[in-house]
Amino acid sequence: MAASEITKDRTLQVENVTVRDYDGASVGKVAQVFPSDEDGSAAFVSVATGLPGGHAVLVPVKGATFYGSDLHVGYTKRAIKDALSADAGNTLSRADENAARRHFGLSLAGKATGDLGDPHENLDQAGTGAASADDTGGAGTPPPA
């Protein structure tokens, strides 16, 4: 099956699927989907990283894809495990959204810069250059000063 993005029509299919990191390692299962305000597509998911009913973390899904029945995100397992905790059943506050964005090296909500806020950022060639030069290799690292 070909890879596909998480559109508004597919958000219900995301719940309970296995989440895989940048390298394809299993991280956990989707516990909850948080749709974007703009078009209803998935913006964040909470990922249960331990035993059922245990710890869940908030992960942005911009650029994430379904491949087969798994959700592949562009972050490392360590960055995901160290992410902001997500409480089940709660709506996503702007503060939590921005804390998650900050953790994964993404621009804050409402900003029109590249993901890391760097005008020289290499958005088209993930995995090339320094860790802070693209939006996948630098996941979980602070933006350049």
VENVEN-V905185 format. One record per residue. SS is DSSP state (A for helix, B for strand, O for the rest). PHI is phi in whole degrees, 0 to 359 (999 if undefined). PSI is psi in radians with two decimals (* if undefined). Layout:
BEGIN
SS_PHI_PSI + SS_PHI_PSI
END
This chain:
BEGIN
O_999_2.42 + O_284_2.74 + O_289_2.58 + B_210_2.69 + O_279_2.96 + O_262_1.51 + O_281_3.01 + A_304_-0.70 + A_293_-0.38 + A_258_-0.02 + A_299_-0.62 + A_292_-0.46 + A_285_-0.22 + A_282_-0.58 + O_301_2.35 + O_72_0.11 + O_279_2.74 + B_287_2.35 + B_259_2.29 + B_243_2.49 + O_279_-3.03 + O_307_-0.61 + O_265_0.02 + O_92_0.03 + O_285_2.47 + B_290_2.32 + B_249_-0.58 + B_163_-2.78 + B_238_2.58 + B_292_2.18 + B_263_-0.61 + B_205_2.58 + B_250_2.35 + B_247_1.89 + B_286_2.73 + O_285_2.70 + O_285_-0.41 + O_286_-0.96 + O_226_0.08 + O_82_-0.05 + O_290_2.85 + B_296_2.28 + B_253_-0.73 + B_219_2.74 + B_227_2.62 + B_265_2.36 + B_244_2.10 + B_283_1.97 + O_263_-0.12 + O_235_-2.55 + O_294_2.71 + O_307_2.37 + O_82_0.08 + O_266_-2.55 + O_291_2.31 + B_234_2.49 + B_238_2.75 + B_265_2.17 + B_231_2.23 + B_290_2.54 + O_242_0.27 + O_300_2.18 + O_85_-0.12 + O_289_2.68 + B_222_2.68 + B_277_2.37 + B_224_1.95 + O_68_-2.20 + O_252_0.23 + B_252_2.64 + B_259_2.08 + B_257_2.15 + O_248_2.74 + O_269_0.65 + O_231_2.77 + O_282_2.75 + A_301_-0.72 + A_297_-0.77 + A_299_-0.68 + A_293_-0.82 + A_297_-0.52 + O_270_0.08 + O_287_2.97 + O_301_2.34 + B_294_2.51 + O_239_2.20 + O_272_2.27 + O_298_2.48 + O_83_-0.15 + O_269_2.67 + O_281_2.82 + O_270_2.05 + O_280_2.77 + A_299_-0.65 + A_296_-0.77 + A_293_-0.72 + A_301_-0.83 + A_291_-0.58 + A_296_-0.73 + A_294_-0.76 + A_301_-0.78 + A_299_-0.78 + A_301_-0.71 + O_268_0.13 + O_76_0.42 + O_262_2.75 + O_292_2.67 + O_290_2.71 + O_303_2.34 + O_92_-0.11 + O_270_2.51 + O_251_0.41 + O_265_3.12 + O_298_2.95 + O_306_-0.64 + O_262_0.06 + O_76_0.24 + O_253_2.09 + O_294_-0.26 + O_261_0.16 + O_298_2.47 + O_264_1.57 + O_276_-0.33 + O_267_-0.25 + O_230_1.19 + O_304_2.40 + O_92_-0.01 + O_253_2.63 + O_78_-2.92 + O_294_2.75 + A_305_-0.59 + A_274_0.09 + A_271_-0.24 + O_219_3.00 + O_268_0.10 + O_247_-0.75 + O_293_-0.44 + O_261_0.21 + O_301_2.29 + O_85_0.03 + O_253_2.65 + O_290_2.64 + O_296_2.74 + O_297_2.58 + O_284_*
END
